[in-house]
Amino acid sequence: MRKSLLALTLALSLSVPVLALPFMMDPNVVAQMDQDVTITVEGNAVLVKGAEGQTLEVISLTGRKLAEYRIESPAQRVELNLSRGCYVLKIGKVVRKVSIR
């Protein structure tokens, strides 16, 4: 309660919209935002929808981060330039295991 009251006071004093403060958002709203993210593999590319402003991470099955891509539009195609195999793609809390052929 104190955290919310402090954030509200801060928002009002800075003239910042309350909804702009992510730590005040309802966890159900954040979960819904993550559920709207879709990842579709198209050959050696990935089509990402609903993740504008987020970062796509490409991770090997051994856990090594191979690449990061900034998603700048509501639907963006990303050429991965990876060899054939299985990889983990992560955007926020959305994680998918994909196979590149």
Phi and psi in degrees as a GROMACS rama.xvg file:
@    title "Ramachandran Plot"
@    xaxis  label "Phi"
@    yaxis  label "Psi"
@TYPE xy
-62.6425  -39.646  ARG-2
-61.9163  -42.5126  LYS-3
-66.5623  -41.2624  SER-4
-66.2923  -41.6994  LEU-5
-63.3509  -43.6691  LEU-6
-64.0128  -41.0095  ALA-7
-64.1717  -43.5015  LEU-8
-61.276  -44.1729  THR-9
-62.3103  -44.4289  LEU-10
-62.8517  -42.664  ALA-11
-67.9882  -37.0027  LEU-12
-73.8029  -26.2467  SER-13
-97.5015  -0.87904  LEU-14
57.8523  38.6152  SER-15
-100.552  133.313  VAL-16
-58.6059  137.06  PRO-17
-59.0892  -36.575  VAL-18
-67.65  -13.4668  LEU-19
-79.264  -8.84284  ALA-20
-94.6781  103.296  LEU-21
-63.2493  -30.7418  PRO-22
-72.5035  -9.11134  PHE-23
-95.317  -8.11643  MET-24
-70.149  146.734  MET-25
-62.6186  131.058  ASP-26
-56.2576  -30.5547  PRO-27
-67.2778  -34.896  ASN-28
-67.9697  -43.5564  VAL-29
-62.5459  -43.2507  VAL-30
-62.1068  -39.5977  ALA-31
-64.7712  -39.1172  GLN-32
-62.228  -40.9438  MET-33
-67.6309  -33.7086  ASP-34
-69.6665  -22.0796  GLN-35
-79.8309  -7.80331  ASP-36
-79.9486  128.377  VAL-37
-121.901  142.049  THR-38
-125.351  120.926  ILE-39
-126.005  128.606  THR-40
-88.3748  132.509  VAL-41
-130.988  86.6986  GLU-42
69.7586  -117.636  GLY-43
-101.514  18.6286  ASN-44
-126.996  163.501  ALA-45
-128.881  135.632  VAL-46
-102.402  120.275  LEU-47
-112.103  127.562  VAL-48
-124.289  142.645  LYS-49
77.4804  22.3975  GLY-50
-127.457  28.506  ALA-51
-57.0457  132.093  GLU-52
86.2958  -1.09041  GLY-53
-104.271  176.87  GLN-54
-116.432  131.329  THR-55
-91.6912  123.709  LEU-56
-107.319  135.503  GLU-57
-108.831  121.901  VAL-58
-126.085  136.497  ILE-59
-73.4604  166.427  SER-60
-68.9835  -15.2191  LEU-61
-86.1745  -3.9223  THR-62
97.7876  2.90765  GLY-63
-83.1142  130.121  ARG-64
-74.9736  122.291  LYS-65
-95.5969  -33.8651  LEU-66
-162.823  160.314  ALA-67
-134.771  139.247  GLU-68
-132.912  132.413  TYR-69
-83.7001  127.194  ARG-70
-90.1091  114.617  ILE-71
-103.026  -11.6772  GLU-72
-133.451  165.52  SER-73
-61.0982  -30.9334  PRO-74
-136.799  115.069  ALA-75
-131.959  135.539  GLN-76
-96.56  129.274  ARG-77
-120.158  120.246  VAL-78
-79.0961  120.988  GLU-79
-87.2666  -29.4524  LEU-80
53.2198  48.6273  ASN-81
-111.721  154.199  LEU-82
-74.9811  165.439  SER-83
-59.123  142.5  ARG-84
151.364  -172.428  GLY-85
-103.219  141.031  CYS-86
-141.035  163.758  TYR-87
-111.085  129.142  VAL-88
-110.972  133.172  LEU-89
-132.502  130.216  LYS-90
-133.666  110.294  ILE-91
61.0052  -122.006  GLY-92
-96.073  -0.701998  LYS-93
-88.0915  122.533  VAL-94
-127.016  131.033  VAL-95
-133.356  138.108  ARG-96
-93.476  126.456  LYS-97
-127.796  159.029  VAL-98
-117.008  124.646  SER-99
-98.1168  126.247  ILE-100
